[in-house]
Amino acid sequence: MLAGYKPNRRWRLNQARRRGLRIEPSNDIDQLVRLFAENTAPKIYGLIGEDYEYRMLRDLYAQAEKAGMAELWQARSSADYVIAMILLFKFNRKIIYLFSGASAAGKAAGAISVLLDETFRKYATHDMCFDFEVHDVPGLIEFYSSFGSKKAPFLTITADRLPWPVRQLKAARVALYRRLRPRPAANGA
């Protein structure tokens, strides 16, 4: 399993495993949203949050869970705190890494790496492809490639059938929100 990982990822994963993290399934989508909202969202300019993205994520998870397509996993610290979570979708012989969240302690412990490694171990004997679903975000691409992932092209189709005035109102709402929302600090904090 570790053979495809880059040496630095193997070393970091070994360090993370020494922290005694406990990996277990979950169904608490609200905990995942809280982890993301408190630790990652403040660094993303233009994220609307509870009014849009988080509500949509909850609905998507609920439907996928009903269909048996969603898996939610969490990492607990040795002090029994949930410090990281990942949301996976299984569809058409793919495991899609859809969303994650980690506290500062989870990031320091390398909890996302352990969660991903456990996923790879669980599905290693299955005829499935793991899809990181990452766009051109350099830091994420570097992190995911450290697990031995390869870039693969994908097609996208966008269909917007809203009437023209509704599209304009929607675009204006998003632009106004993004303009009024405070930008993250320059240092990323």
C-alpha positions as CSV (number, residue, x, y, z in Angstrom):
1,M,0.0,0.0,0.0
2,L,2.7,2.5,1.0
3,A,4.8,1.6,-2.0
4,G,3.1,4.2,-4.3
5,Y,3.4,7.0,-1.7
6,K,6.2,9.5,-1.9
7,P,8.8,9.1,0.8
8,N,7.8,12.3,2.6
9,R,4.1,11.1,2.7
10,R,5.2,7.7,4.1
11,W,7.3,9.4,6.8
12,R,4.4,11.8,7.7
13,L,1.9,9.0,7.8
14,N,4.2,7.0,10.1
15,Q,4.4,10.0,12.4
16,A,0.6,10.4,12.3
17,R,0.0,6.8,13.1
18,R,2.1,7.1,16.3
19,R,-0.4,9.6,17.7
20,G,-2.9,6.9,18.4
21,L,-5.7,8.2,16.3
22,R,-8.9,6.1,16.2
23,I,-10.6,5.9,12.8
24,E,-14.3,5.1,12.8
25,P,-17.4,5.5,10.7
26,S,-19.8,8.4,11.5
27,N,-23.1,9.8,10.4
28,D,-22.7,13.2,11.9
29,I,-22.6,15.5,8.9
30,D,-23.1,18.5,11.2
31,Q,-19.8,17.7,12.9
32,L,-18.0,17.7,9.5
33,V,-19.6,21.0,8.6
34,R,-18.5,22.5,12.0
35,L,-14.9,21.3,11.5
36,F,-14.8,22.9,8.1
37,A,-16.6,26.1,9.0
38,E,-14.4,26.8,12.0
39,N,-11.0,25.8,10.6
40,T,-11.0,26.1,6.8
41,A,-13.9,28.3,5.7
42,P,-12.4,31.5,7.2
43,K,-9.5,31.2,4.8
44,I,-11.7,30.9,1.7
45,Y,-12.9,34.2,0.3
46,G,-16.4,34.2,-1.1
47,L,-17.7,31.1,0.7
48,I,-21.4,31.7,1.4
49,G,-21.6,29.0,4.0
50,E,-24.8,28.1,5.9
51,D,-27.1,29.9,3.5
52,Y,-25.9,27.9,0.5
53,E,-23.0,25.5,0.5
54,Y,-23.5,23.8,3.9
55,R,-27.2,23.4,3.4
56,M,-26.6,21.9,-0.1
57,L,-23.9,19.5,1.4
58,R,-26.3,18.3,4.1
59,D,-29.0,17.6,1.5
60,L,-26.6,15.9,-0.8
61,Y,-25.3,13.7,2.0
62,A,-28.8,12.8,3.2
63,Q,-29.8,11.6,-0.3
64,A,-26.5,9.8,-0.9
65,E,-26.7,8.1,2.5
66,K,-30.3,6.9,1.7
67,A,-29.1,5.4,-1.5
68,G,-26.1,3.7,0.2
69,M,-23.6,5.8,-1.7
70,A,-22.1,7.9,1.1
71,E,-19.5,7.1,3.7
72,L,-18.5,9.5,6.5
73,W,-15.3,8.7,8.5
74,Q,-13.8,10.4,11.5
75,A,-10.5,10.5,13.3
76,R,-10.6,10.7,17.1
77,S,-7.6,11.9,19.1
78,S,-6.3,9.9,22.1
79,A,-8.3,12.3,24.2
80,D,-11.4,11.2,22.3
81,Y,-12.1,14.4,20.4
82,V,-13.1,14.3,16.7
83,I,-10.3,16.1,15.0
84,A,-10.9,15.3,11.3
85,M,-13.6,13.9,9.0
86,I,-13.9,12.9,5.4
87,L,-17.0,12.4,3.2
88,L,-16.7,9.8,0.4
89,F,-19.2,8.9,-2.3
90,K,-19.3,5.6,-4.0
91,F,-20.6,5.6,-7.5
92,N,-19.9,3.7,-10.7
93,R,-16.8,1.8,-9.4
94,K,-15.4,5.1,-8.0
95,I,-14.8,6.3,-4.6
96,I,-15.1,10.1,-4.7
97,Y,-13.4,12.2,-2.0
98,L,-16.0,14.9,-1.8
99,F,-15.3,16.9,1.4
100,S,-13.3,17.0,4.5
101,G,-12.6,19.1,7.6
102,A,-9.9,19.1,10.3
103,S,-9.3,21.0,13.4
104,A,-5.9,22.6,14.1
105,A,-5.1,19.5,16.2
106,G,-6.2,17.2,13.3
107,K,-4.0,19.0,10.8
108,A,-1.0,18.9,13.2
109,A,-1.7,15.1,13.8
110,G,-1.9,14.3,10.1
111,A,-5.4,13.0,10.6
112,I,-6.6,13.5,7.0
113,S,-3.6,11.4,5.8
114,V,-4.5,8.6,8.1
115,L,-8.2,8.7,7.1
116,L,-7.2,8.6,3.4
117,D,-4.7,5.8,4.0
118,E,-7.4,3.8,5.9
119,T,-9.7,4.3,2.9
120,F,-7.1,3.0,0.5
121,R,-6.5,0.0,2.7
122,K,-10.2,-0.8,3.0
123,Y,-10.7,-0.7,-0.8
124,A,-7.4,-2.0,-2.0
125,T,-8.8,-5.4,-3.1
126,H,-11.9,-3.8,-4.7
127,D,-12.1,-3.0,-8.4
128,M,-12.6,0.7,-7.8
129,C,-10.9,3.9,-8.6
130,F,-10.2,6.6,-6.0
131,D,-11.1,10.1,-7.3
132,F,-9.7,13.1,-5.4
133,E,-12.0,15.5,-7.3
134,V,-9.5,18.4,-7.0
135,H,-9.4,21.4,-9.2
136,D,-6.3,23.4,-9.9
137,V,-5.3,24.2,-6.3
138,P,-1.5,23.8,-6.1
139,G,-1.3,22.9,-2.4
140,L,-4.1,20.3,-2.7
141,I,-2.6,18.8,-5.9
142,E,0.8,18.4,-4.2
143,F,-0.8,16.8,-1.1
144,Y,-2.9,14.3,-3.2
145,S,0.0,13.5,-5.5
146,S,2.0,12.5,-2.4
147,F,-0.2,9.4,-2.2
148,G,0.8,8.4,-5.7
149,S,-2.2,9.9,-7.5
150,K,-2.0,10.8,-11.2
151,K,-3.7,13.6,-13.0
152,A,-6.6,12.6,-15.2
153,P,-8.6,14.8,-17.5
154,F,-12.3,15.1,-16.9
155,L,-15.1,16.6,-18.8
156,T,-17.6,19.1,-17.3
157,I,-21.0,20.1,-18.5
158,T,-22.7,23.1,-17.2
159,A,-26.4,23.7,-17.8
160,D,-28.2,26.7,-16.5
161,R,-31.8,26.7,-17.4
162,L,-32.9,29.5,-15.1
163,P,-34.6,32.4,-16.9
164,W,-32.3,35.3,-17.7
165,P,-33.7,37.7,-15.0
166,V,-33.3,35.0,-12.3
167,R,-29.7,34.3,-13.4
168,Q,-28.9,38.0,-13.2
169,L,-30.4,38.2,-9.7
170,K,-28.5,35.1,-8.6
171,A,-25.2,36.5,-9.9
172,A,-25.9,39.9,-8.2
173,R,-26.6,38.2,-4.9
174,V,-23.4,36.2,-5.0
175,A,-21.4,39.2,-6.0
176,L,-22.9,41.4,-3.3
177,Y,-22.3,38.7,-0.6
178,R,-18.7,38.3,-1.7
179,R,-18.1,42.0,-1.7
180,L,-19.6,42.5,1.8
181,R,-18.0,39.5,3.4
182,P,-14.7,40.2,5.1
183,R,-11.6,38.9,3.3
184,P,-9.4,36.4,5.1
185,A,-6.2,37.9,6.7
186,A,-3.2,38.0,4.4
187,N,-1.3,35.6,6.6
188,G,-3.9,32.9,6.1
189,A,-5.1,33.1,9.7
